[in-house]
């Protein structure tokens, strides 16, 4: 038994759009952003940079790349990580300055 050939596609039927590839740096921005928030705050400025650069590249060629959401999430987490890095650095400097002040005012008295 032979089957008839499939019906021809109508000219007004539009095929589904092909999915665009992810921009390679969008995943890098997201990964660096996650690392910066989780505890490796040193990479936060890199996440911030990669997020901005990738979003600009995707906006420049919207029909070529996708992954703007990942880049934006990496950017936001990079900003949060940078703030955490700045606060941690300020706290460390305050602790060091406090220790220096305490040592400067030490009278040298030691009870016997």
HELIX and SHEET records of a PDB file:
HELIX    1   1 UNK A   24  UNK A   38  1                                  15    
HELIX    2   2 UNK A   41  UNK A   43  5                                   3    
HELIX    3   3 UNK A   44  UNK A   60  1                                  17    
HELIX    4   4 UNK A   68  UNK A  104  1                                  37    
SHEET    1   A 2 UNK A  21  UNK A  22  0                                        
SHEET    2   A 2 UNK A  65  UNK A  66  1                                        
END                                                                             
